[in-house]
């Protein structure tokens, strides 16, 4: 009798293959990409925080005018209007020592006017009599709406 055929034995399972270690150049490239990604994320986060912060919504700069004591100077206040407005009440409040040439001695002048659509120039001739200046406030009121414009006024000696 013959022996049954024997199947060839399969080789013993080999140890799992190991990946080769990355070279120095591969490590540098990998760390560079990770660093660039991290910096990108940091930039996105900080930009988002800055845009939402209250300091990003700064008020526009206040215009400034310098006057010399005793000399008249005309400034133009420019008011923009989307459409024509009738019966606009305006109030000009002046700092101490400054007056309008047309209203000497008065620190508060009130009047009414109509505004055309677009930019409206309102000339004011200011005279500095004394003091160091302050803020000129121009208030416009239509019905229930009010808008205040401020100009910094500085007074210098002649």
DAZI-V61834 format. One record per pair of residues at least 12 apart in sequence whose C-alpha atoms are under 6 Angstrom apart, sorted by sequence separation. I is the first residue (numbers start at 0). J is the second residue. D is the distance in whole Angstrom. If there is no record, write none. Layout:
I|J|D / I|J|D
This chain:
136|148|6 / 93|106|5 / 136|149|5 / 92|106|6 / 135|149|6 / 92|107|5 / 135|150|5 / 91|107|6 / 134|150|6 / 91|108|5 / 134|151|5 / 90|108|6 / 133|151|6 / 134|152|6 / 90|109|4 / 133|152|5 / 89|109|6 / 132|152|5 / 89|110|5 / 132|153|5 / 88|110|6 / 89|111|6 / 132|154|5 / 88|111|4 / 131|154|5 / 87|111|5 / 100|124|6 / 86|111|6 / 87|112|5 / 99|124|6 / 100|125|6 / 86|112|6 / 87|113|6 / 99|125|5 / 86|113|5 / 98|125|6 / 85|113|5 / 98|126|5 / 84|113|6 / 97|126|6 / 84|114|5 / 97|127|4 / 83|114|6 / 96|127|6 / 97|128|6 / 83|115|4 / 96|128|5 / 83|116|4 / 96|129|5 / 82|116|4 / 96|130|5 / 81|116|5 / 80|116|5 / 81|117|6 / 80|117|5 / 79|117|5 / 79|118|4 / 94|133|5 / 78|118|6 / 94|134|6 / 78|119|5 / 77|119|5 / 93|135|5 / 77|120|4 / 92|135|6 / 76|120|6 / 92|136|5 / 75|120|6 / 76|121|5 / 91|136|6 / 75|121|5 / 91|137|5 / 75|122|4 / 90|137|6 / 74|122|6 / 90|138|5 / 74|123|5 / 89|138|5 / 73|123|5 / 89|139|4 / 73|124|4 / 88|139|6 / 72|124|5 / 88|140|5 / 72|125|5 / 87|140|6 / 71|125|6 / 87|141|5 / 71|126|5 / 70|126|6 / 69|127|6 / 68|127|5 / 69|128|6 / 68|128|5 / 63|150|6 / 65|152|6 / 67|154|6 / 62|150|5 / 63|151|5 / 64|152|5 / 65|153|5 / 66|154|5 / 67|155|5 / 68|156|6 / 61|150|6 / 63|152|6 / 65|154|6 / 67|156|6 / 67|157|6
